Amino acid sequence: MAFVAVAAGLRVLVVQVVTHIGLAGILIAAARLGADVGLISFRLDRVGEMSCNPAIGGLGKGQIVKEVDALGGLMGSIADETGIQFRMLNTGKGAAVRAPRCQS
């Protein structure tokens, strides 16, 4: 738990975000639970900034994305909406090593 000072006194926050990593997931989970979120950042202009190579999918991460979606997460849905390139990897190899990847 974290404490944040407000005009009327102290308010208890259930969720505290210290970095942009996982920001969307934390905000979605907090909204679903009705919890308050505290965000601490050194640069407000960089909150939610994406990395230079935000790829979703591939052999390993693709399986995780499917599991996250099955549990109610939004990683795959957001990747579908923000994707600028969609590819099938390892098309020249067997079906066991083919995997979709999205570049957002």
C-alpha positions as CSV (number, residue, x, y, z in Angstrom):
1,M,0.0,0.0,0.0
2,A,1.0,3.6,-0.5
3,F,-0.1,6.8,1.0
4,V,-0.6,10.0,-0.9
5,A,-1.3,13.4,0.7
6,V,-4.4,15.2,-0.5
7,A,-6.0,18.5,0.6
8,A,-8.4,16.8,3.1
9,G,-5.7,14.6,4.6
10,L,-4.2,11.2,3.8
11,R,-5.8,8.7,1.4
12,V,-4.8,5.1,1.1
13,L,-4.0,3.8,-2.4
14,V,-4.4,0.1,-3.1
15,V,-2.1,0.3,-6.2
16,Q,1.1,2.3,-6.7
17,V,2.8,2.5,-10.0
18,V,6.5,3.5,-9.9
19,T,7.4,3.0,-13.5
20,H,5.7,2.9,-16.9
21,I,6.3,-0.9,-17.2
22,G,3.0,-2.6,-16.9
23,L,1.2,0.7,-16.7
24,A,-1.8,-0.4,-18.9
25,G,-2.3,-3.7,-17.1
26,I,-2.2,-2.0,-13.7
27,L,-4.6,0.7,-14.7
28,I,-7.0,-1.8,-16.2
29,A,-6.9,-4.0,-13.2
30,A,-7.4,-1.1,-10.8
31,A,-10.4,0.2,-12.9
32,R,-12.0,-3.2,-12.8
33,L,-11.6,-3.4,-9.0
34,G,-12.6,0.3,-8.4
35,A,-9.3,1.0,-6.8
36,D,-7.3,4.3,-6.8
37,V,-4.0,4.4,-8.5
38,G,-1.0,6.5,-7.6
39,L,1.6,7.2,-10.4
40,I,5.1,8.3,-9.6
41,S,7.2,9.4,-12.6
42,F,10.3,11.6,-13.1
43,R,9.0,12.9,-16.4
44,L,5.3,13.4,-17.0
45,D,5.8,13.8,-20.7
46,R,7.1,10.2,-21.0
47,V,4.3,8.4,-19.1
48,G,3.1,5.5,-21.2
49,E,5.8,6.0,-23.9
50,M,6.4,2.9,-25.9
51,S,9.8,1.4,-26.4
52,C,11.5,1.5,-29.8
53,N,10.6,-2.1,-30.7
54,P,7.2,-3.0,-29.1
55,A,6.5,-6.5,-30.6
56,I,3.8,-8.8,-29.3
57,G,3.9,-12.4,-30.2
58,G,6.5,-14.8,-31.4
59,L,7.2,-18.4,-30.2
60,G,7.5,-17.6,-26.4
61,K,5.7,-14.4,-25.8
62,G,2.8,-15.4,-28.2
63,Q,1.9,-18.2,-25.8
64,I,1.9,-15.8,-22.8
65,V,-0.3,-13.4,-24.7
66,K,-2.9,-16.1,-25.3
67,E,-2.8,-17.1,-21.6
68,V,-3.2,-13.4,-20.5
69,D,-6.1,-13.0,-22.9
70,A,-7.7,-16.2,-21.5
71,L,-7.5,-14.7,-18.0
72,G,-9.2,-11.5,-19.0
73,G,-6.2,-9.4,-20.0
74,L,-6.1,-7.0,-22.9
75,M,-2.6,-7.4,-24.3
76,G,-3.7,-9.2,-27.5
77,S,-6.7,-6.9,-28.1
78,I,-4.6,-3.7,-27.6
79,A,-1.9,-5.2,-30.0
80,D,-4.6,-5.9,-32.6
81,E,-5.9,-2.3,-32.4
82,T,-2.4,-0.6,-32.4
83,G,-0.6,-2.9,-34.7
84,I,1.2,-1.5,-37.7
85,Q,2.7,-4.8,-39.0
86,F,1.5,-8.4,-38.6
87,R,3.7,-11.3,-39.6
88,M,3.8,-15.0,-39.4
89,L,7.3,-16.1,-38.2
90,N,9.2,-19.2,-39.5
91,T,6.9,-19.9,-42.4
92,G,9.6,-21.9,-44.1
93,K,9.8,-24.3,-41.2
94,G,7.3,-26.8,-39.7
95,A,4.0,-25.9,-38.1
96,A,5.3,-26.4,-34.6
97,V,7.6,-23.4,-34.8
98,R,5.3,-21.0,-36.7
99,A,4.0,-18.1,-34.7
100,P,2.2,-14.7,-35.3
101,R,3.9,-11.5,-34.3
102,C,2.5,-7.9,-34.2
103,Q,4.6,-4.8,-34.3
104,S,2.8,-1.9,-32.5
